[in-house]
Amino acid sequence: MNKTKKITNIKWKQVVINYIAFYVLFALISILPNLKNFRWADFAVQIASLAILLFTLALYIFFSEVTVIESARKTWAMFTAMIIVYALIQLQPLWTYVIYLVPFALCSLILSLIVSSRCAFFANFIVILYCFTQHVNWQAGSPVISESFFYLLFSGVIEAVFVAFVLGKHYRRARYLAVGVALGAISTACATISYAMFQDAWAWDVYGIKVGCSFSSGIICVMFMFVLVPLIERIFNVSSVFRYSEIATSDSNLMRKLFEKAPGTYNHCLTVATYVEACASAIGQSAVLARAAAYYHDIGKMKNPSYFVENQFDGVNPHDSMTPEASVNMIKYHTLNGLAIAKEYGLPKEVQAAIMEHHGTMPIKYFYLKAQKYTDGELPYDGYCYDGPKPSNKISAILMICDAAEAALRASGNRSNAEKIVGDIISERLAFEQFSECDISMKELDIIKGTIVTTFAGIRHNRISYPDVRLQGNK
């Protein structure tokens, strides 16, 4: 998607209101606890620095993660995570060593699961930097930085980087035990360096307390994450990789219902998921979100399963007695029916979008060609196309290609022309401008084509012919 389309999609009034509201809230939270020592000069510096930092955050998100600005849900989830980390840092006066227990990377860990890695790091960095500017002391006209608040900046930034880009975004919870230990080790190294920089003589008892607390902060960070992520998901209706992993299973209630009512569609969805997950991984997209979207993309076919060929087991096709136009209406409504079911079962917004977008505005070819036989001259596509919308992201684009490719490759069953079949499917969708609303590149489309062909070859691999001989046991 180009920048012009991104800009026109943004509700600027709502964006400005969100950021101003957060600025006022954050300013009140940071200033009210210090009213006893209130000074106008300090107040002015704090609100000015906060305004600059939040404006910088907004600019960064607009130019690198514009989908966060477009979504008020994700925006306020980000703001909430920032406030939580800020509040934890403000507990520092309670005990000398509290600062070493604070999970500095908590904001980064939460947002890397819910929003994105880059947004997670920058939001965490803004909070750390603001806290640091609040606690710089001035003596004889020069700034003086204490060891604890050097550790805040040093460890906070390094932990946020590691969490956002190295450690975070696993969907298996057991992996986060290792994340907690790794974070603790990073915090311990930062605490050791900070202590060595500010202390001439080592007091081993003090150093031991600081190291113990800093290592514990990694475990505390993961514990807080497990508690807060489900709450933020529920409050702001956003989804993490945990949520996608929970629903991307064939034994969920909705998938079992799909199997009972439309077994052919059920098996089609499982096979498409294999293709989509492989393609998403190949171009760096979320494999677990891709799998969840593929599992549920055709759930609307449960409403009238016998009207879809994969569920016709008795040789009866109700479309044989229908006009092409009536058949088109019956077929294309499976996306709307799917959306209604997805909302009923509370599926994530991203999965709902994939259900609506995986056919885009493509013509329903079979019934268009059937109608063409009864028409003199060229027949317009109008009235024979899905209602859209077109794919708005790479996951929906992958799903669109894999959905068509799975059906075509299954019908062909021939590995020798698989590359041509998939190439024609992609070319056809490019001709109908199905990818004009998402930022997928030609290089990525080429990778997707190669991945589908490779995956199909694995699914349709050759097997040896077993001899038709029955062996006798216990010889």
DRENDO-1510 file (C-alpha; in Angstrom, 1 decimal, always signed):
<recs>
REC; n; res; u; v; w
REC; 1; MET; +0.0; +0.0; +0.0 .
REC; 2; ASN; +1.4; +3.4; -0.9 .
REC; 3; LYS; +1.8; +6.2; +1.6 .
REC; 4; THR; -1.0; +8.3; +0.1 .
REC; 5; LYS; -3.5; +5.6; +0.8 .
REC; 6; LYS; -2.2; +5.1; +4.3 .
REC; 7; ILE; -2.7; +8.8; +5.0 .
REC; 8; THR; -6.2; +8.9; +3.7 .
REC; 9; ASN; -7.2; +5.9; +5.9 .
REC; 10; ILE; -6.2; +7.6; +9.1 .
REC; 11; LYS; -8.9; +9.4; +11.2 .
REC; 12; TRP; -6.7; +12.3; +12.2 .
REC; 13; LYS; -9.2; +13.8; +14.6 .
REC; 14; GLN; -9.4; +10.6; +16.6 .
REC; 15; VAL; -5.6; +10.2; +16.5 .
REC; 16; VAL; -5.0; +13.7; +17.9 .
REC; 17; ILE; -7.6; +13.2; +20.6 .
REC; 18; ASN; -6.0; +9.9; +21.6 .
REC; 19; TYR; -2.5; +11.4; +21.9 .
REC; 20; ILE; -3.7; +14.6; +23.7 .
REC; 21; ALA; -5.7; +12.5; +26.2 .
REC; 22; PHE; -2.7; +10.3; +26.9 .
REC; 23; TYR; -0.4; +13.3; +27.2 .
REC; 24; VAL; -2.7; +14.8; +29.8 .
REC; 25; LEU; -3.1; +11.5; +31.7 .
REC; 26; PHE; +0.6; +10.8; +31.6 .
REC; 27; ALA; +1.4; +14.3; +32.8 .
REC; 28; LEU; -1.0; +14.1; +35.7 .
REC; 29; ILE; +0.4; +10.7; +36.7 .
REC; 30; SER; +4.0; +11.9; +36.7 .
REC; 31; ILE; +3.4; +15.3; +38.4 .
REC; 32; LEU; +0.7; +14.6; +41.1 .
REC; 33; PRO; +3.0; +12.5; +43.3 .
REC; 34; ASN; +5.5; +15.3; +43.4 .
REC; 35; LEU; +3.2; +18.1; +44.3 .
REC; 36; LYS; +4.8; +18.5; +47.8 .
REC; 37; ASN; +8.0; +19.6; +46.1 .
REC; 38; PHE; +6.3; +21.5; +43.3 .
REC; 39; ARG; +8.3; +24.1; +41.4 .
REC; 40; TRP; +7.2; +25.8; +38.2 .
REC; 41; ALA; +10.5; +25.4; +36.6 .
REC; 42; ASP; +10.5; +21.6; +37.1 .
REC; 43; PHE; +6.9; +21.4; +36.0 .
REC; 44; ALA; +7.6; +23.2; +32.8 .
REC; 45; VAL; +10.6; +21.1; +32.0 .
REC; 46; GLN; +8.7; +17.9; +32.6 .
REC; 47; ILE; +5.6; +18.7; +30.5 .
REC; 48; ALA; +7.8; +20.0; +27.7 .
REC; 49; SER; +10.0; +16.9; +27.7 .
REC; 50; LEU; +7.0; +14.7; +27.8 .
REC; 51; ALA; +5.4; +16.5; +24.9 .
REC; 52; ILE; +8.5; +16.2; +22.8 .
REC; 53; LEU; +8.9; +12.5; +23.6 .
REC; 54; LEU; +5.3; +11.7; +22.8 .
REC; 55; PHE; +5.4; +13.7; +19.6 .
REC; 56; THR; +8.5; +11.8; +18.6 .
REC; 57; LEU; +6.7; +8.5; +19.4 .
REC; 58; ALA; +3.8; +9.5; +17.2 .
REC; 59; LEU; +6.1; +10.4; +14.3 .
REC; 60; TYR; +8.0; +7.2; +14.6 .
REC; 61; ILE; +4.8; +5.1; +14.6 .
REC; 62; PHE; +3.4; +7.0; +11.6 .
REC; 63; PHE; +6.4; +6.4; +9.5 .
REC; 64; SER; +7.2; +2.8; +10.6 .
REC; 65; GLU; +4.0; +1.3; +12.1 .
REC; 66; VAL; +1.1; +3.2; +10.6 .
REC; 67; THR; -1.4; +0.5; +11.4 .
REC; 68; VAL; -1.0; +1.3; +15.1 .
REC; 69; ILE; -2.1; +4.9; +14.5 .
REC; 70; GLU; -5.1; +3.6; +12.5 .
REC; 71; SER; -6.2; +1.4; +15.4 .
REC; 72; ALA; -7.4; +3.1; +18.5 .
REC; 73; ARG; -7.5; -0.3; +20.2 .
REC; 74; LYS; -3.8; -0.9; +19.6 .
REC; 75; THR; -2.9; +2.7; +20.4 .
REC; 76; TRP; -4.5; +2.5; +23.9 .
REC; 77; ALA; -3.0; -0.9; +24.5 .
REC; 78; MET; +0.4; +0.7; +23.9 .
REC; 79; PHE; -0.4; +3.6; +26.1 .
REC; 80; THR; -1.5; +1.3; +28.9 .
REC; 81; ALA; +1.7; -0.8; +28.8 .
REC; 82; MET; +3.7; +2.4; +28.9 .
REC; 83; ILE; +1.9; +3.7; +32.0 .
REC; 84; ILE; +2.3; +0.4; +33.8 .
REC; 85; VAL; +6.1; +0.4; +33.3 .
REC; 86; TYR; +6.3; +4.1; +34.3 .
REC; 87; ALA; +4.3; +3.4; +37.5 .
REC; 88; LEU; +6.6; +0.5; +38.4 .
REC; 89; ILE; +9.7; +2.7; +38.0 .
REC; 90; GLN; +8.1; +5.3; +40.3 .
REC; 91; LEU; +8.1; +2.7; +43.2 .
REC; 92; GLN; +11.9; +3.4; +43.5 .
REC; 93; PRO; +11.6; +5.6; +46.7 .
REC; 94; LEU; +10.1; +2.6; +48.6 .
REC; 95; TRP; +13.4; +0.8; +49.0 .
REC; 96; THR; +16.9; +1.6; +48.0 .
REC; 97; TYR; +17.2; -1.4; +45.6 .
REC; 98; VAL; +13.7; -1.3; +44.1 .
REC; 99; ILE; +15.0; +0.1; +40.9 .
REC; 100; TYR; +16.9; -3.2; +40.3 .
REC; 101; LEU; +13.7; -5.2; +40.7 .
REC; 102; VAL; +11.8; -3.2; +38.1 .
REC; 103; PRO; +11.0; -5.1; +34.9 .
REC; 104; PHE; +12.2; -2.4; +32.5 .
REC; 105; ALA; +11.4; -4.4; +29.4 .
REC; 106; LEU; +7.8; -5.2; +30.4 .
REC; 107; CYS; +6.4; -2.7; +27.9 .
REC; 108; SER; +8.5; -4.1; +25.1 .
REC; 109; LEU; +7.6; -7.7; +26.0 .
REC; 110; ILE; +3.8; -7.0; +26.1 .
REC; 111; LEU; +3.8; -4.9; +22.9 .
REC; 112; SER; +6.0; -7.2; +20.9 .
REC; 113; LEU; +3.2; -9.8; +21.4 .
REC; 114; ILE; +0.2; -7.5; +20.8 .
REC; 115; VAL; +1.4; -4.8; +18.4 .
REC; 116; SER; +4.9; -5.1; +16.8 .
REC; 117; SER; +8.5; -5.4; +17.7 .
REC; 118; ARG; +9.6; -2.0; +16.5 .
REC; 119; CYS; +6.7; -0.2; +18.1 .
REC; 120; ALA; +7.4; -2.2; +21.3 .
REC; 121; PHE; +11.0; -1.1; +21.5 .
REC; 122; PHE; +10.3; +2.6; +20.8 .
REC; 123; ALA; +7.5; +2.9; +23.3 .
REC; 124; ASN; +9.6; +1.2; +26.0 .
REC; 125; PHE; +12.5; +3.5; +25.1 .
REC; 126; ILE; +10.3; +6.6; +25.4 .
REC; 127; VAL; +9.2; +5.6; +29.0 .
REC; 128; ILE; +12.8; +4.9; +30.0 .
REC; 129; LEU; +14.1; +8.1; +28.6 .
REC; 130; TYR; +11.3; +10.2; +30.3 .
REC; 131; CYS; +12.0; +8.6; +33.7 .
REC; 132; PHE; +15.7; +9.2; +33.2 .
REC; 133; THR; +15.1; +12.9; +32.5 .
REC; 134; GLN; +13.0; +13.2; +35.6 .
REC; 135; HIS; +15.8; +12.0; +37.9 .
REC; 136; VAL; +18.8; +14.0; +36.7 .
REC; 137; ASN; +20.0; +16.1; +39.6 .
REC; 138; TRP; +21.7; +19.4; +39.2 .
REC; 139; GLN; +24.6; +20.5; +41.4 .
REC; 140; ALA; +26.6; +23.7; +40.8 .
REC; 141; GLY; +24.9; +24.1; +37.4 .
REC; 142; SER; +26.0; +20.7; +36.2 .
REC; 143; PRO; +23.9; +17.5; +35.8 .
REC; 144; VAL; +24.7; +14.7; +38.2 .
REC; 145; ILE; +23.6; +11.1; +37.4 .
REC; 146; SER; +23.3; +8.6; +40.1 .
REC; 147; GLU; +24.3; +4.9; +39.7 .
REC; 148; SER; +20.7; +3.7; +40.0 .
REC; 149; PHE; +19.4; +5.9; +37.3 .
REC; 150; PHE; +22.4; +5.3; +35.0 .
REC; 151; TYR; +21.4; +1.6; +35.4 .
REC; 152; LEU; +17.8; +2.6; +34.6 .
REC; 153; LEU; +18.8; +4.0; +31.2 .
REC; 154; PHE; +21.6; +1.5; +30.4 .
REC; 155; SER; +19.7; -1.7; +31.3 .
REC; 156; GLY; +16.3; -0.4; +30.2 .
REC; 157; VAL; +17.4; +0.3; +26.6 .
REC; 158; ILE; +19.4; -2.9; +26.3 .
REC; 159; GLU; +16.7; -5.1; +27.7 .
REC; 160; ALA; +14.1; -3.5; +25.4 .
REC; 161; VAL; +16.2; -4.2; +22.4 .
REC; 162; PHE; +16.8; -7.8; +23.3 .
REC; 163; VAL; +13.1; -8.4; +24.1 .
REC; 164; ALA; +11.7; -6.7; +21.0 .
REC; 165; PHE; +14.1; -8.2; +18.5 .
REC; 166; VAL; +15.7; -11.3; +19.9 .
REC; 167; LEU; +13.8; -12.8; +22.8 .
REC; 168; GLY; +10.1; -11.9; +22.4 .
REC; 169; LYS; +7.1; -13.2; +20.4 .
REC; 170; HIS; +7.2; -16.9; +21.1 .
REC; 171; TYR; +3.8; -18.5; +21.2 .
REC; 172; ARG; +4.8; -21.4; +23.4 .
REC; 173; ARG; +4.7; -20.3; +27.0 .
REC; 174; ALA; +7.4; -22.6; +28.1 .
REC; 175; ARG; +9.9; -20.7; +26.0 .
REC; 176; TYR; +9.4; -17.7; +28.3 .
REC; 177; LEU; +11.1; -19.4; +31.2 .
REC; 178; ALA; +14.3; -19.1; +29.1 .
REC; 179; VAL; +13.3; -15.5; +28.2 .
REC; 180; GLY; +13.1; -14.7; +31.9 .
REC; 181; VAL; +16.5; -16.2; +32.7 .
REC; 182; ALA; +18.1; -14.4; +29.7 .
REC; 183; LEU; +16.6; -11.1; +30.8 .
REC; 184; GLY; +17.9; -11.7; +34.3 .
REC; 185; ALA; +21.4; -12.4; +32.9 .
REC; 186; ILE; +21.3; -9.2; +30.8 .
REC; 187; SER; +20.1; -7.2; +33.8 .
REC; 188; THR; +22.9; -8.7; +36.0 .
REC; 189; ALA; +25.5; -7.7; +33.4 .
REC; 190; CYS; +24.2; -4.2; +33.2 .
REC; 191; ALA; +24.1; -3.9; +37.0 .
REC; 192; THR; +27.7; -5.1; +37.3 .
REC; 193; ILE; +28.9; -2.6; +34.7 .
REC; 194; SER; +26.9; +0.2; +36.4 .
REC; 195; TYR; +28.4; -0.7; +39.8 .
REC; 196; ALA; +31.9; -0.8; +38.4 .
REC; 197; MET; +31.5; +2.6; +36.8 .
REC; 198; PHE; +30.3; +4.4; +39.9 .
REC; 199; GLN; +32.1; +2.6; +42.8 .
REC; 200; ASP; +35.8; +2.8; +43.5 .
REC; 201; ALA; +35.7; +0.0; +46.1 .
REC; 202; TRP; +33.5; -3.0; +45.9 .
REC; 203; ALA; +31.1; -3.7; +48.8 .
REC; 204; TRP; +30.3; -7.3; +48.0 .
REC; 205; ASP; +27.2; -7.4; +50.2 .
REC; 206; VAL; +25.7; -4.4; +48.4 .
REC; 207; TYR; +26.8; -5.7; +45.0 .
REC; 208; GLY; +25.2; -9.1; +45.8 .
REC; 209; ILE; +21.9; -7.5; +46.6 .
REC; 210; LYS; +21.9; -5.5; +43.4 .
REC; 211; VAL; +22.8; -8.5; +41.3 .
REC; 212; GLY; +20.2; -10.7; +43.0 .
REC; 213; CYS; +17.5; -8.1; +42.4 .
REC; 214; SER; +18.5; -7.4; +38.8 .
REC; 215; PHE; +18.5; -11.1; +38.0 .
REC; 216; SER; +15.1; -11.5; +39.6 .
REC; 217; SER; +13.7; -8.6; +37.5 .
REC; 218; GLY; +13.9; -10.9; +34.4 .
REC; 219; ILE; +11.7; -13.5; +36.1 .
REC; 220; ILE; +9.3; -10.7; +37.4 .
REC; 221; CYS; +9.1; -9.3; +33.9 .
REC; 222; VAL; +7.8; -12.6; +32.4 .
REC; 223; MET; +5.4; -13.2; +35.4 .
REC; 224; PHE; +3.9; -9.7; +34.9 .
REC; 225; MET; +3.6; -10.4; +31.2 .
REC; 226; PHE; +1.6; -13.6; +31.7 .
REC; 227; VAL; -0.9; -11.7; +33.9 .
REC; 228; LEU; -1.1; -8.4; +31.9 .
REC; 229; VAL; -1.3; -9.7; +28.3 .
REC; 230; PRO; -4.7; -11.5; +28.8 .
REC; 231; LEU; -6.1; -8.5; +30.6 .
REC; 232; ILE; -5.0; -6.1; +27.9 .
REC; 233; GLU; -6.3; -8.5; +25.2 .
REC; 234; ARG; -9.7; -8.5; +26.9 .
REC; 235; ILE; -10.0; -4.8; +27.7 .
REC; 236; PHE; -8.8; -3.5; +24.3 .
REC; 237; ASN; -10.0; -6.4; +22.1 .
REC; 238; VAL; -6.5; -7.0; +20.7 .
REC; 239; SER; -4.9; -10.3; +20.1 .
REC; 240; SER; -1.4; -11.7; +20.9 .
REC; 241; VAL; +0.3; -14.7; +19.5 .
REC; 242; PHE; -1.0; -16.7; +22.5 .
REC; 243; ARG; -4.6; -16.0; +21.3 .
REC; 244; TYR; -3.8; -17.1; +17.7 .
REC; 245; SER; -2.1; -20.2; +19.0 .
REC; 246; GLU; -5.1; -21.1; +21.2 .
REC; 247; ILE; -7.6; -20.9; +18.3 .
REC; 248; ALA; -5.3; -22.4; +15.6 .
REC; 249; THR; -6.1; -25.9; +16.6 .
REC; 250; SER; -8.2; -28.5; +14.9 .
REC; 251; ASP; -9.9; -29.5; +18.2 .
REC; 252; SER; -11.4; -26.1; +19.0 .
REC; 253; ASN; -15.2; -26.0; +19.3 .
REC; 254; LEU; -15.7; -24.1; +16.1 .
REC; 255; MET; -13.4; -26.4; +14.1 .
REC; 256; ARG; -15.2; -29.5; +15.4 .
REC; 257; LYS; -18.5; -27.9; +14.4 .
REC; 258; LEU; -17.0; -27.3; +10.9 .
REC; 259; PHE; -15.9; -30.9; +10.7 .
REC; 260; GLU; -19.4; -32.2; +11.6 .
REC; 261; LYS; -21.3; -29.9; +9.2 .
REC; 262; ALA; -18.8; -29.5; +6.3 .
REC; 263; PRO; -16.1; -32.2; +6.5 .
REC; 264; GLY; -14.8; -31.4; +3.0 .
REC; 265; THR; -14.3; -27.8; +3.9 .
REC; 266; TYR; -12.7; -28.7; +7.1 .
REC; 267; ASN; -10.0; -30.8; +5.3 .
REC; 268; HIS; -9.6; -28.0; +2.8 .
REC; 269; CYS; -8.9; -25.5; +5.6 .
REC; 270; LEU; -6.3; -27.8; +7.2 .
REC; 271; THR; -4.5; -28.2; +3.9 .
REC; 272; VAL; -4.6; -24.5; +3.1 .
REC; 273; ALA; -3.2; -23.8; +6.6 .
REC; 274; THR; -0.2; -25.9; +5.7 .
REC; 275; TYR; +0.5; -23.8; +2.6 .
REC; 276; VAL; -0.3; -20.4; +4.3 .
REC; 277; GLU; +1.9; -21.1; +7.3 .
REC; 278; ALA; +4.9; -22.1; +5.1 .
REC; 279; CYS; +4.5; -19.0; +2.9 .
REC; 280; ALA; +4.1; -16.6; +5.9 .
REC; 281; SER; +7.3; -18.0; +7.5 .
REC; 282; ALA; +9.1; -17.6; +4.1 .
REC; 283; ILE; +8.4; -13.9; +3.9 .
REC; 284; GLY; +8.8; -13.1; +7.6 .
REC; 285; GLN; +5.1; -12.9; +8.6 .
REC; 286; SER; +3.5; -14.4; +11.7 .
REC; 287; ALA; +3.1; -18.1; +11.0 .
REC; 288; VAL; +0.7; -18.6; +13.9 .
REC; 289; LEU; -1.6; -15.8; +12.7 .
REC; 290; ALA; -1.4; -17.2; +9.2 .
REC; 291; ARG; -2.5; -20.6; +10.4 .
REC; 292; ALA; -5.4; -19.2; +12.5 .
REC; 293; ALA; -6.6; -17.2; +9.5 .
REC; 294; ALA; -6.4; -20.3; +7.2 .
REC; 295; TYR; -8.3; -22.5; +9.7 .
REC; 296; TYR; -11.3; -20.2; +9.8 .
REC; 297; HIS; -11.3; -18.6; +6.4 .
REC; 298; ASP; -14.2; -20.8; +5.0 .
REC; 299; ILE; -16.3; -21.3; +8.2 .
REC; 300; GLY; -19.2; -19.5; +6.5 .
REC; 301; LYS; -19.7; -22.6; +4.3 .
REC; 302; MET; -21.2; -24.3; +7.4 .
REC; 303; LYS; -24.5; -22.4; +6.6 .
REC; 304; ASN; -25.1; -24.2; +3.3 .
REC; 305; PRO; -22.4; -26.9; +3.0 .
REC; 306; SER; -24.0; -28.9; +0.1 .
REC; 307; TYR; -23.6; -25.9; -2.2 .
REC; 308; PHE; -19.8; -26.2; -2.1 .
REC; 309; VAL; -18.2; -29.0; -4.2 .
REC; 310; GLU; -15.9; -30.3; -1.5 .
REC; 311; ASN; -18.9; -31.3; +0.6 .
REC; 312; GLN; -20.9; -33.0; -2.2 .
REC; 313; PHE; -20.4; -36.7; -1.5 .
REC; 314; ASP; -23.6; -38.1; -3.1 .
REC; 315; GLY; -23.1; -36.8; -6.6 .
REC; 316; VAL; -25.9; -34.3; -6.2 .
REC; 317; ASN; -25.0; -30.7; -7.1 .
REC; 318; PRO; -27.8; -28.2; -6.3 .
REC; 319; HIS; -26.3; -25.6; -8.7 .
REC; 320; ASP; -27.3; -27.8; -11.6 .
REC; 321; SER; -30.9; -26.5; -11.2 .
REC; 322; MET; -30.0; -22.9; -10.5 .
REC; 323; THR; -29.2; -19.9; -12.7 .
REC; 324; PRO; -25.6; -18.8; -12.6 .
REC; 325; GLU; -26.6; -15.5; -10.9 .
REC; 326; ALA; -28.4; -17.4; -8.1 .
REC; 327; SER; -25.3; -19.7; -7.7 .
REC; 328; VAL; -23.0; -16.7; -7.5 .
REC; 329; ASN; -25.1; -15.1; -4.7 .
REC; 330; MET; -25.1; -18.4; -2.8 .
REC; 331; ILE; -21.3; -18.9; -3.2 .
REC; 332; LYS; -20.2; -15.3; -2.3 .
REC; 333; TYR; -22.3; -15.1; +0.8 .
REC; 334; HIS; -20.1; -17.6; +2.6 .
REC; 335; THR; -17.7; -14.7; +3.5 .
REC; 336; LEU; -20.5; -12.7; +5.1 .
REC; 337; ASN; -21.8; -15.8; +6.9 .
REC; 338; GLY; -18.2; -16.5; +8.0 .
REC; 339; LEU; -17.9; -13.0; +9.4 .
REC; 340; ALA; -21.1; -13.4; +11.4 .
REC; 341; ILE; -19.9; -16.8; +12.8 .
REC; 342; ALA; -16.5; -15.3; +13.6 .
REC; 343; LYS; -18.1; -12.4; +15.6 .
REC; 344; GLU; -20.4; -14.9; +17.4 .
REC; 345; TYR; -17.4; -16.9; +18.5 .
REC; 346; GLY; -15.2; -13.9; +19.3 .
REC; 347; LEU; -12.5; -14.6; +16.8 .
REC; 348; PRO; -9.8; -11.9; +16.6 .
REC; 349; LYS; -10.3; -8.9; +14.3 .
REC; 350; GLU; -7.3; -10.0; +12.1 .
REC; 351; VAL; -9.0; -13.4; +11.5 .
REC; 352; GLN; -12.3; -11.7; +10.7 .
REC; 353; ALA; -10.5; -9.5; +8.1 .
REC; 354; ALA; -9.0; -12.6; +6.5 .
REC; 355; ILE; -12.4; -14.2; +6.2 .
REC; 356; MET; -13.8; -11.2; +4.3 .
REC; 357; GLU; -10.7; -10.5; +2.2 .
REC; 358; HIS; -9.5; -13.9; +1.0 .
REC; 359; HIS; -11.5; -13.7; -2.2 .
REC; 360; GLY; -11.1; -10.0; -2.7 .
REC; 361; THR; -13.2; -8.8; -5.6 .
REC; 362; MET; -12.3; -11.7; -7.9 .
REC; 363; PRO; -14.9; -13.1; -10.4 .
REC; 364; ILE; -16.4; -16.4; -9.5 .
REC; 365; LYS; -15.0; -18.0; -12.6 .
REC; 366; TYR; -17.0; -21.2; -12.9 .
REC; 367; PHE; -20.4; -19.5; -12.9 .
REC; 368; TYR; -19.2; -16.5; -14.9 .
REC; 369; LEU; -18.1; -18.9; -17.7 .
REC; 370; LYS; -21.4; -20.8; -17.3 .
REC; 371; ALA; -23.3; -17.6; -17.8 .
REC; 372; GLN; -21.1; -16.6; -20.7 .
REC; 373; LYS; -22.3; -19.7; -22.6 .
REC; 374; TYR; -25.9; -18.3; -22.6 .
REC; 375; THR; -24.8; -14.7; -23.5 .
REC; 376; ASP; -24.1; -13.3; -27.0 .
REC; 377; GLY; -21.0; -11.1; -27.0 .
REC; 378; GLU; -18.8; -10.2; -24.0 .
REC; 379; LEU; -20.4; -10.5; -20.6 .
REC; 380; PRO; -19.3; -7.9; -18.0 .
REC; 381; TYR; -17.8; -9.2; -14.7 .
REC; 382; ASP; -20.3; -7.1; -12.7 .
REC; 383; GLY; -22.6; -9.3; -10.8 .
REC; 384; TYR; -20.3; -12.3; -10.9 .
REC; 385; CYS; -17.6; -11.1; -8.4 .
REC; 386; TYR; -17.1; -11.3; -4.7 .
REC; 387; ASP; -18.0; -8.1; -2.9 .
REC; 388; GLY; -14.5; -7.7; -1.3 .
REC; 389; PRO; -12.7; -6.0; +0.3 .
REC; 390; LYS; -9.4; -6.7; -1.3 .
REC; 391; PRO; -6.6; -8.0; +1.0 .
REC; 392; SER; -5.4; -5.3; +3.3 .
REC; 393; ASN; -2.3; -7.1; +4.5 .
REC; 394; LYS; +0.1; -9.8; +3.5 .
REC; 395; ILE; -1.5; -12.6; +5.5 .
REC; 396; SER; -4.8; -12.1; +3.6 .
REC; 397; ALA; -2.9; -11.9; +0.3 .
REC; 398; ILE; -1.1; -15.2; +1.0 .
REC; 399; LEU; -4.4; -16.8; +2.0 .
REC; 400; MET; -6.0; -15.6; -1.3 .
REC; 401; ILE; -3.3; -17.3; -3.3 .
REC; 402; CYS; -3.1; -20.5; -1.3 .
REC; 403; ASP; -6.8; -20.9; -1.2 .
REC; 404; ALA; -7.0; -20.9; -5.0 .
REC; 405; ALA; -3.8; -22.8; -5.4 .
REC; 406; GLU; -4.8; -25.7; -3.1 .
REC; 407; ALA; -8.0; -26.3; -5.0 .
REC; 408; ALA; -6.3; -26.1; -8.4 .
REC; 409; LEU; -3.4; -28.3; -7.4 .
REC; 410; ARG; -5.7; -30.9; -5.9 .
REC; 411; ALA; -7.7; -31.0; -9.1 .
REC; 412; SER; -4.6; -31.3; -11.2 .
REC; 413; GLY; -2.7; -33.7; -9.0 .
REC; 414; ASN; +0.3; -33.3; -11.3 .
REC; 415; ARG; +3.6; -32.0; -9.8 .
REC; 416; SER; +5.1; -31.3; -13.2 .
REC; 417; ASN; +2.8; -28.3; -13.9 .
REC; 418; ALA; +2.4; -27.1; -10.4 .
REC; 419; GLU; +4.6; -24.0; -10.9 .
REC; 420; LYS; +2.6; -22.9; -14.0 .
REC; 421; ILE; -0.7; -23.4; -12.1 .
REC; 422; VAL; +0.4; -21.2; -9.1 .
REC; 423; GLY; +2.0; -18.7; -11.4 .
REC; 424; ASP; -1.2; -18.3; -13.4 .
REC; 425; ILE; -3.2; -17.9; -10.2 .
REC; 426; ILE; -0.9; -15.0; -9.0 .
REC; 427; SER; -0.9; -13.4; -12.5 .
REC; 428; GLU; -4.7; -13.5; -12.6 .
REC; 429; ARG; -5.0; -11.7; -9.3 .
REC; 430; LEU; -2.4; -9.1; -10.3 .
REC; 431; ALA; -4.5; -8.5; -13.4 .
REC; 432; PHE; -7.5; -7.9; -11.3 .
REC; 433; GLU; -5.5; -5.6; -9.0 .
REC; 434; GLN; -6.2; -7.7; -5.9 .
REC; 435; PHE; -3.0; -6.6; -4.1 .
REC; 436; SER; -3.4; -2.9; -4.6 .
REC; 437; GLU; -4.5; -2.4; -0.9 .
REC; 438; CYS; -1.6; -4.2; +0.7 .
REC; 439; ASP; +2.2; -3.7; +0.5 .
REC; 440; ILE; +3.2; -7.2; -0.7 .
REC; 441; SER; +6.1; -7.0; -3.2 .
REC; 442; MET; +6.7; -8.9; -6.4 .
REC; 443; LYS; +9.7; -10.6; -4.8 .
REC; 444; GLU; +7.5; -11.8; -2.0 .
REC; 445; LEU; +5.0; -13.1; -4.5 .
REC; 446; ASP; +7.8; -15.1; -6.2 .
REC; 447; ILE; +8.8; -16.5; -2.8 .
REC; 448; ILE; +5.2; -17.5; -2.1 .
REC; 449; LYS; +4.9; -19.2; -5.5 .
REC; 450; GLY; +8.1; -21.2; -4.9 .
REC; 451; THR; +7.0; -22.2; -1.3 .
REC; 452; ILE; +3.6; -23.4; -2.5 .
REC; 453; VAL; +5.2; -25.6; -5.2 .
REC; 454; THR; +7.7; -27.0; -2.7 .
REC; 455; THR; +4.9; -27.7; -0.1 .
REC; 456; PHE; +2.7; -29.3; -2.8 .
REC; 457; ALA; +5.6; -31.6; -3.8 .
REC; 458; GLY; +5.9; -32.7; -0.1 .
REC; 459; ILE; +2.2; -33.3; +0.2 .
REC; 460; ARG; +1.9; -35.2; -3.0 .
REC; 461; HIS; +5.1; -37.2; -2.6 .
REC; 462; ASN; +5.5; -40.6; -4.3 .
REC; 463; ARG; +5.1; -43.8; -2.3 .
REC; 464; ILE; +6.2; -47.3; -3.2 .
REC; 465; SER; +3.5; -49.8; -4.2 .
REC; 466; TYR; +2.9; -52.3; -1.5 .
REC; 467; PRO; +2.6; -55.9; -2.7 .
REC; 468; ASP; -0.9; -57.3; -2.5 .
REC; 469; VAL; +0.2; -60.2; -0.2 .
REC; 470; ARG; -1.1; -61.0; +3.3 .
REC; 471; LEU; +1.5; -62.2; +5.7 .
REC; 472; GLN; +0.9; -64.8; +8.3 .
REC; 473; GLY; +1.9; -63.9; +11.9 .
REC; 474; ASN; +4.0; -66.0; +14.4 .
REC; 475; LYS; +6.2; -67.8; +11.9 .
</recs>
